[in-house]
Amino acid sequence: MTTSHTDDPAAPVSRDARIAERRRQGVELVVDENGHVRDEPARKVVRFVARYWREHQHGPTWMDVATYMGWDRPQVEGAIRALCRHRILQAGRKARSLSVHPQLRGRRRSNTNA
């Protein structure tokens, strides 16, 4: 059931509106209110995607990322698109093409503990 915009908070919300809200929440998981990438979730996603590539020689599905991060489908869509806009990840049209953006590949922390 689709409803038009109303100020009544008890009015039913359309499926599309619920999905759009979850995508917005997904963006907020990785980007703060000032438009800056949140370091910890972004690093966690990058580590997962890089490790997945090393282990499988192809990228994870977006749902693999969602499962790992504990997000639902609309949230992972919002988060991955935001990380792609910020050039942290890149995703092609092909399945399992999600990868760390080339500008970030191969970077290592200089002060890692061995």
QUIFENVEN-V223902 format. One record per residue. N is the residue number from 0. PHI is phi as a letter, one per 30 degrees, with the letter a starting at -180 (* if undefined). D_LAST is the distance of its C-alpha to the last C-alpha in whole Angstrom. Layout:
n=N phi=PHI d_last=D_LAST
n=N phi=PHI d_last=D_LAST
This chain:
n=0 phi=* d_last=57
n=1 phi=c d_last=57
n=2 phi=c d_last=58
n=3 phi=d d_last=59
n=4 phi=d d_last=57
n=5 phi=b d_last=58
n=6 phi=d d_last=58
n=7 phi=d d_last=58
n=8 phi=d d_last=55
n=9 phi=d d_last=56
n=10 phi=d d_last=57
n=11 phi=d d_last=55
n=12 phi=c d_last=52
n=13 phi=d d_last=52
n=14 phi=e d_last=50
n=15 phi=d d_last=49
n=16 phi=d d_last=48
n=17 phi=d d_last=46
n=18 phi=d d_last=44
n=19 phi=d d_last=44
n=20 phi=d d_last=43
n=21 phi=d d_last=40
n=22 phi=d d_last=39
n=23 phi=d d_last=39
n=24 phi=d d_last=37
n=25 phi=d d_last=34
n=26 phi=d d_last=34
n=27 phi=d d_last=34
n=28 phi=d d_last=31
n=29 phi=c d_last=29
n=30 phi=b d_last=31
n=31 phi=d d_last=33
n=32 phi=d d_last=36
n=33 phi=c d_last=36
n=34 phi=i d_last=34
n=35 phi=c d_last=31
n=36 phi=d d_last=28
n=37 phi=d d_last=26
n=38 phi=e d_last=23
n=39 phi=d d_last=21
n=40 phi=d d_last=24
n=41 phi=d d_last=23
n=42 phi=d d_last=19
n=43 phi=d d_last=20
n=44 phi=d d_last=22
n=45 phi=d d_last=20
n=46 phi=d d_last=17
n=47 phi=d d_last=20
n=48 phi=d d_last=22
n=49 phi=d d_last=19
n=50 phi=d d_last=18
n=51 phi=d d_last=22
n=52 phi=d d_last=22
n=53 phi=d d_last=20
n=54 phi=d d_last=21
n=55 phi=b d_last=25
n=56 phi=i d_last=25
n=57 phi=a d_last=27
n=58 phi=d d_last=27
n=59 phi=d d_last=28
n=60 phi=d d_last=31
n=61 phi=d d_last=32
n=62 phi=d d_last=32
n=63 phi=d d_last=29
n=64 phi=d d_last=27
n=65 phi=e d_last=30
n=66 phi=d d_last=30
n=67 phi=d d_last=26
n=68 phi=d d_last=26
n=69 phi=i d_last=30
n=70 phi=c d_last=32
n=71 phi=c d_last=35
n=72 phi=e d_last=37
n=73 phi=d d_last=38
n=74 phi=d d_last=35
n=75 phi=d d_last=33
n=76 phi=d d_last=35
n=77 phi=d d_last=35
n=78 phi=d d_last=32
n=79 phi=d d_last=31
n=80 phi=d d_last=34
n=81 phi=d d_last=33
n=82 phi=d d_last=29
n=83 phi=d d_last=31
n=84 phi=d d_last=33
n=85 phi=d d_last=30
n=86 phi=h d_last=29
n=87 phi=c d_last=26
n=88 phi=b d_last=27
n=89 phi=b d_last=30
n=90 phi=b d_last=32
n=91 phi=c d_last=35
n=92 phi=d d_last=38
n=93 phi=d d_last=37
n=94 phi=d d_last=35
n=95 phi=i d_last=32
n=96 phi=c d_last=31
n=97 phi=e d_last=29
n=98 phi=a d_last=26
n=99 phi=d d_last=24
n=100 phi=e d_last=26
n=101 phi=e d_last=25
n=102 phi=d d_last=25
n=103 phi=c d_last=21
n=104 phi=d d_last=20
n=105 phi=i d_last=17
n=106 phi=d d_last=16
n=107 phi=b d_last=12
n=108 phi=d d_last=11
n=109 phi=d d_last=11
n=110 phi=c d_last=9
n=111 phi=d d_last=6
n=112 phi=d d_last=4
n=113 phi=c d_last=0
